[in-house]
C-alpha cells in the first residue's frame, strides 16, 4: 500500500509520513513478529507485564 518511494517529507505533503507510520504500526503484518502488527505485539507485551 505504501511503497517507500512514495514517502516524501515535504511542506506540500506534511501528513504523508504520519499516514505511513500509522499503516506500518497498525496494519502491516511483520514476519519477524509472527505475522502480527507492531501494535499487537506492543499491547500483548504491555498487558502481560502489567499483570505480573
QUIDA-V267784 format. One record per residue. N is the residue number from 1. RES is the residue in one letter. PSI is psi in whole degrees, 0 to 359 (none if undefined). D_LAST is the distance of its C-alpha to the last C-alpha in whole Angstrom. Layout:
BEGIN
n=N res=RES psi=PSI d_last=D_LAST
n=N res=RES psi=PSI d_last=D_LAST
END
This chain:
BEGIN
n=1 res=X psi=319 d_last=38
n=2 res=X psi=79 d_last=38
n=3 res=X psi=143 d_last=40
n=4 res=X psi=337 d_last=39
n=5 res=X psi=343 d_last=43
n=6 res=X psi=353 d_last=43
n=7 res=X psi=109 d_last=40
n=8 res=X psi=120 d_last=42
n=9 res=X psi=99 d_last=41
n=10 res=X psi=159 d_last=44
n=11 res=X psi=332 d_last=46
n=12 res=X psi=342 d_last=47
n=13 res=X psi=60 d_last=44
n=14 res=X psi=333 d_last=41
n=15 res=X psi=358 d_last=38
n=16 res=X psi=316 d_last=39
n=17 res=X psi=320 d_last=36
n=18 res=X psi=318 d_last=33
n=19 res=X psi=315 d_last=34
n=20 res=X psi=316 d_last=34
n=21 res=X psi=316 d_last=30
n=22 res=X psi=314 d_last=29
n=23 res=X psi=314 d_last=31
n=24 res=X psi=319 d_last=29
n=25 res=X psi=335 d_last=26
n=26 res=X psi=337 d_last=26
n=27 res=X psi=332 d_last=28
n=28 res=X psi=126 d_last=29
n=29 res=X psi=142 d_last=27
n=30 res=X psi=127 d_last=27
n=31 res=X psi=319 d_last=28
n=32 res=X psi=350 d_last=25
n=33 res=X psi=31 d_last=22
n=34 res=X psi=43 d_last=23
n=35 res=X psi=38 d_last=26
n=36 res=X psi=166 d_last=23
n=37 res=X psi=158 d_last=23
n=38 res=X psi=323 d_last=22
n=39 res=X psi=318 d_last=20
n=40 res=X psi=315 d_last=19
n=41 res=X psi=317 d_last=17
n=42 res=X psi=311 d_last=16
n=43 res=X psi=328 d_last=14
n=44 res=X psi=314 d_last=13
n=45 res=X psi=314 d_last=11
n=46 res=X psi=316 d_last=10
n=47 res=X psi=316 d_last=9
n=48 res=X psi=316 d_last=7
n=49 res=X psi=338 d_last=5
n=50 res=X psi=329 d_last=5
n=51 res=X psi=338 d_last=4
n=52 res=X psi=none d_last=0
END
